[in-house]
Amino acid sequence: MCIGAHVSIDGGLEQAVVRAVAIGAECLQMFISPPQSWRSPSHSAEAVAAFRTRRQAEGITPVFLHSIYLINLASASPALRERSQRSLVTYLDWAQRLGVDGVITHLGSARDLGAEEAARLVVEALGSVLSQAPGDVPLLLETTAGPGMVLGSTFAELGAVIAALGRPERLRLCLDTAHVFASGLYDGTPAGLESMLSVCAAEVGLDRLAVVHLNDSRSAFASRVDRHANIGEGQLGRAGLRPFFHHPALSHLPFLLEVPGREREGPSRSDIAAARSLAQGEDVPEGHEPRMDPGAGFMRSRSCPSPPRGL
């Protein structure tokens, strides 16, 4: 198992690796363009080479790109769907150039459409993306908290999309701990995790799980509100997060933190250490048990291999 974080590329692609090493991360996730803009990534051949060299030298693996926030493959607007597809194709192209291990994306929101029509549009859009994108870099569909009409909050929904596309090898799954709690898929207990993964196995297949986004949740169970909290400081607490590290279907996966951080500047060394303590099986401190109100220095290892490209 390896533990890492989402880090910034401010100052150049190579700086993502530098920041990961500085906080004790073993793997990383990054944006390669402004996440709230349609502006295409723009990095020189020298920057790409420097990133690849530094990553290899530091042994950071796996590495994932996260798509921009504007992606909406279920939009009623043909122009927005087309723009979203082009962005994903571009990101998959850059992932191939950078030699990284996958691109993580949300599907988008149905908004003005019914669930059936929205799903049809998503299948059509993903089919187009996969046919246009070069190489074999996996595209990971992320579980969501499901606010409004945002797609991806159930395994049945994600599984139906994958099945409609003929279950292509390139489509994988990113499981976000805060999202599955807020969506109501996971209740914060070991039995609840077992139940959730049984549904995932039936609807999607556990072999498609590629990465875990490790986040506590500021939002209550089944609230369908997407708000991340630092490890042990949210509604899940340490007790609700610890089972993810010790389930055999998940324990071999990379865990990536997307928490706000103690200084509100993203994951830090202390956040990585908090996650590492859960992985090492340390006792859960009193007061960090999961809250179910429905209304409301370690050594870096090199033991996390890149995920396989085929199933």
Secondary structure, 3 states (H helix, E strand, C coil): CEEEEECCCCCCCHHHHHHHHHCCCCCEEECCCCCCCCCCCCCCHHHHHHHHHHHHHHCCCCEEEECCCCCCCCCCCHHHHHHHHHHHHHHHHHHHHHCCCCEEECCCECCCCCHHHHHHHHHHHHHHHHHHCCCCCCEEEECCCCCCCECCCCHHHHHHHHHHCCCCCCEEEEEEHHHHHHHCCCCCCHHHHHHHHHHHHHHCCHHHEEEEEECEECCCCCCCCCCEECCCCCCCHHHHHHHHHHCCCCCCCEEEECCCCCCCCCCCHHHHHHHHHHHCCCCCCCCCCCCCCCCCCCCCCCCCCCCCCCC
